[in-house]
């Protein structure tokens, strides 16, 4: 009986090993397939950054750096991060086959950390956009890029979370950010994050230093919108009110008396006059709680609401003035 039990157990173990190997093989095949499908569309972006102090004593020399990018059209449109491509004396795009190009900058958007470049070539392999609205937490995520100059490095993980927000170098928040644990390092910036079909689900943009597996990518749908604007218009239009403000927590008494649903607003510190902006009815000390019918709980809310559709329109602004609700009119201008 013991021999029979051992035989059965041995048979079960063999079947389990075979099953596990089969699963691992399927996982491996997916990554191999995706990396082979997209690797020729991933590029190395080598840059020489401008010196950052203006000729003073001890001026720093221009700094060389590397990032990643990917081709989105057969005639040479390339996407990367704004923080990779901006403020450069020189940019060099290197394809997988070793060919190098000096690109033309089509558009830069510091507010979403995206940039579009163009190289003079045709017949290039490109990466197709997926629909990031269909991305699910836990699904496979594959990153391709050039970390620390190690070209065409492939890492894989899962989508860890959706709908994150991330602060860009401009100070504005980037919405709809994908969190992943696919390993990213300096040099991966601007590279693609892909699903199991090799479709773009995000543009890799940031990691949290000193953390493990906290990496972020701008969602494909957000990137598609920004890239379209950059290609057609050279920039992404946004509106602004010409004010400086900070998020302020409201007291329970003010919330209760004014029947507010939010517990914070934007305290107006100062305002400036700008061409195309009407803000004469805003006073320093006002607390903004709504704009065009949308609740404003923070400076980030205000930035999100101030899109291109509000430029030049008369908009109702709801403020607290001397602790009482007041509705005033503003006309947002175009953010330069």
MONOR-V64600 format. One record per helix or strand. SS is the DSSP state (alpha for helix, beta for strand). FROM is the first residue (numbers start at 0). LEN is the number of residues. If there is no record, write none. Layout:
SS	FROM	LEN
SS	FROM	LEN
This chain:
alpha	1	40
beta	41	8
beta	62	9
beta	76	4
alpha	81	4
beta	87	7
beta	99	2
beta	103	6
beta	113	5
beta	128	1
alpha	131	3
beta	139	6
alpha	146	3
beta	152	15
beta	172	8
beta	191	3
beta	199	8
beta	214	5
alpha	219	14
beta	237	3
beta	242	7
alpha	251	7
beta	263	8
beta	277	1
beta	286	5
beta	293	2
alpha	298	7
beta	306	1
alpha	307	3
beta	313	8
beta	323	8
beta	332	2
